[in-house]
């Protein structure tokens, strides 16, 4: 039997520009599927029914909370983008690559998939176990591409903490899913149509 040689493994840094669109999308969808599965497993290990988190809502109030929070985040983000140098807000071109050539329907699908999967894991499972503060630290750490800039890391932490707070206030995952969807969808459209105008 041939012995495996660990020295033959070579690790190199891969730039976002080295990955084609197809591989980038596959990576995004696989990552989100893993996020969803991990969230479901954690919720089951907490002896909770994961499907109860998706119970229908019977008023517009949770969606109004979500829309109001998304509006605040978008206003803050656009204000920061206007007054802060581009290199401080740079995520390495990931968001640009994800959204710039997508049709509107695909931006909506991507935003919905990310919102459902990430909120199930972070708000539905992790926040239940460790609270909104530590969940937000973990949420910021998971968004690795923002860690090189303290302002972006702080914004991701703040958004996550705000989502955790409104989840506690409304008691329904639909609030944070809707807020997360609106933030990603509108920012995706801004990236897409700004590029088109340019």
C-alpha positions as CSV (number, residue, x, y, z in Angstrom):
1,X,0.0,0.0,0.0
2,X,1.3,3.4,-1.0
3,X,1.9,5.9,1.8
4,X,0.2,9.3,1.5
5,X,2.7,12.1,1.3
6,X,1.4,15.3,3.0
7,X,4.3,17.3,1.5
8,X,2.6,17.0,-1.9
9,X,-0.3,19.1,-0.8
10,X,0.1,22.7,-1.9
11,X,-2.1,25.4,-0.5
12,X,-2.3,28.7,-2.5
13,X,-4.4,31.8,-2.0
14,X,-7.2,32.0,-4.5
15,X,-8.5,35.3,-5.6
16,X,-12.1,35.9,-6.4
17,X,-10.9,36.7,-10.0
18,X,-9.5,33.2,-10.3
19,X,-13.0,31.7,-9.9
20,X,-15.5,31.7,-12.8
21,X,-19.2,32.7,-12.3
22,X,-20.4,29.1,-12.4
23,X,-18.0,27.9,-9.6
24,X,-18.8,31.0,-7.6
25,X,-22.5,30.3,-7.7
26,X,-22.0,26.6,-6.9
27,X,-19.9,27.6,-3.9
28,X,-22.6,30.0,-2.7
29,X,-25.5,27.5,-3.0
30,X,-23.5,24.7,-1.4
31,X,-22.4,26.9,1.4
32,X,-26.0,28.0,2.0
33,X,-27.3,24.4,1.9
34,X,-24.6,23.4,4.5
35,X,-25.7,26.4,6.6
36,X,-29.4,25.3,6.4
37,X,-28.6,21.7,7.3
38,X,-26.4,22.7,10.3
39,X,-29.1,25.1,11.5
40,X,-31.7,22.3,11.3
41,X,-29.5,19.8,13.1
42,X,-28.7,22.3,15.9
43,X,-32.4,23.1,16.4
44,X,-33.2,19.4,16.6
45,X,-30.4,18.9,19.1
46,X,-31.9,21.7,21.2
47,X,-35.1,19.5,21.3
48,X,-37.1,22.0,19.3
49,X,-39.1,21.6,16.2
50,X,-37.3,23.5,13.4
51,X,-40.5,23.8,11.3
52,X,-42.2,25.7,14.2
53,X,-39.9,28.6,13.4
54,X,-41.6,28.9,10.0
55,X,-45.1,29.1,11.5
56,X,-47.3,31.5,9.5
57,X,-47.6,35.0,10.8
58,X,-51.1,36.5,11.3
59,X,-50.3,40.2,11.2
60,X,-48.3,42.7,9.2
61,X,-46.4,43.8,12.2
62,X,-43.4,41.5,11.9
63,X,-42.9,42.4,8.2
64,X,-43.2,46.1,9.1
65,X,-40.4,45.6,11.7
66,X,-38.3,43.9,9.1
67,X,-38.9,46.5,6.4
68,X,-38.1,49.4,8.9
69,X,-34.9,47.7,10.0
70,X,-33.8,47.0,6.4
71,X,-34.5,50.7,5.6
72,X,-32.3,51.9,8.5
73,X,-29.5,49.5,7.4
74,X,-29.7,50.6,3.8
75,X,-29.7,54.3,4.7
76,X,-26.7,53.8,7.0
77,X,-24.9,51.8,4.4
78,X,-25.4,54.3,1.6
79,X,-24.4,57.2,3.9
80,X,-21.2,55.4,4.9
81,X,-20.5,54.5,1.2
82,X,-20.9,58.1,0.2
83,X,-18.4,59.5,2.8
84,X,-15.9,56.7,3.2
85,X,-13.1,55.8,0.7
86,X,-13.9,52.8,-1.6
87,X,-11.0,50.7,-0.2
88,X,-12.4,50.8,3.3
89,X,-15.7,49.3,2.0
90,X,-14.0,46.8,-0.3
91,X,-15.0,43.1,0.2
92,X,-12.6,41.9,-2.4
93,X,-15.1,42.1,-5.2
94,X,-17.3,39.2,-4.0
95,X,-20.6,41.0,-3.9
96,X,-19.8,42.7,-7.3
97,X,-19.1,39.3,-8.8
98,X,-22.2,37.7,-7.3
99,X,-24.7,40.4,-8.4
100,X,-23.4,42.4,-11.3
101,X,-24.5,40.2,-14.2
102,X,-27.6,38.5,-12.6
103,X,-31.1,39.1,-13.8
104,X,-33.5,40.5,-11.3
105,X,-35.2,37.2,-10.6
106,X,-31.9,35.6,-9.8
107,X,-30.9,38.4,-7.4
108,X,-34.3,37.8,-5.7
109,X,-33.6,34.0,-5.5
110,X,-30.1,34.5,-4.2
111,X,-31.3,37.0,-1.6
112,X,-34.1,34.7,-0.4
113,X,-31.8,31.6,-0.2
114,X,-29.2,33.5,1.9
115,X,-31.8,35.1,4.1
116,X,-33.6,31.8,4.9
117,X,-30.4,29.7,5.4
118,X,-28.4,32.2,7.5
119,X,-31.3,33.4,9.7
120,X,-32.3,29.8,10.4
121,X,-28.8,29.0,11.6
122,X,-27.9,32.3,13.3
123,X,-31.1,33.6,14.8
124,X,-33.1,30.3,14.9
125,X,-30.4,28.0,16.3
126,X,-27.3,29.8,17.6
127,X,-29.0,32.9,19.1
128,X,-31.3,30.5,21.0
129,X,-28.2,28.9,22.6
130,X,-25.8,31.8,23.2
131,X,-27.8,35.1,22.8
132,X,-27.6,37.9,20.3
133,X,-24.2,39.4,21.3
134,X,-22.1,36.2,20.8
135,X,-24.2,35.2,17.8
136,X,-23.3,38.6,16.2
137,X,-19.6,38.1,16.9
138,X,-19.8,34.7,15.2
139,X,-21.9,36.1,12.3
140,X,-19.2,38.8,11.7
141,X,-16.4,36.2,11.9
142,X,-18.2,34.0,9.3
143,X,-18.2,36.9,6.9
144,X,-14.5,36.5,6.4
145,X,-14.2,38.9,3.4
146,X,-15.1,41.8,5.7
147,X,-12.6,41.1,8.4
148,X,-9.8,43.0,6.7
149,X,-11.6,46.3,7.4
150,X,-12.7,47.2,10.9
151,X,-15.6,49.4,9.6
152,X,-17.1,46.6,7.6
153,X,-16.7,44.1,10.4
154,X,-18.4,46.6,12.8
155,X,-21.3,47.1,10.4
156,X,-21.8,43.4,9.9
157,X,-21.8,42.9,13.7
158,X,-24.2,45.8,14.2
159,X,-26.6,44.5,11.5
160,X,-26.5,41.1,13.1
161,X,-27.1,42.4,16.6
162,X,-30.0,44.5,15.3
163,X,-31.5,41.4,13.6
164,X,-31.1,39.5,16.9
165,X,-32.8,42.3,18.7
166,X,-35.8,42.5,16.4
167,X,-36.1,38.7,16.4
168,X,-36.4,38.9,20.2
169,X,-39.0,41.6,20.0
170,X,-41.2,40.0,17.4
171,X,-40.6,36.3,18.2
172,X,-40.8,35.2,14.6
173,X,-38.0,34.2,12.2
174,X,-40.0,35.8,9.3
175,X,-39.1,39.3,10.6
176,X,-35.4,38.7,10.3
177,X,-35.7,36.7,7.1
178,X,-37.7,39.5,5.5
179,X,-35.2,42.2,6.7
180,X,-32.2,40.2,5.5
181,X,-33.8,39.5,2.2
182,X,-34.6,43.2,1.6
183,X,-31.1,44.3,2.5
184,X,-29.4,41.8,0.2
185,X,-32.0,42.2,-2.6
186,X,-31.8,46.0,-2.7
187,X,-28.0,46.1,-2.4
188,X,-27.8,43.5,-5.1
189,X,-30.0,45.6,-7.4
190,X,-27.9,48.7,-6.6
191,X,-24.7,46.8,-7.6
192,X,-26.4,45.3,-10.7
193,X,-27.9,48.5,-12.1
194,X,-25.0,50.8,-11.1
195,X,-22.8,48.5,-13.2
196,X,-25.3,48.7,-16.0
197,X,-25.3,52.5,-16.0
198,X,-21.5,52.6,-15.9
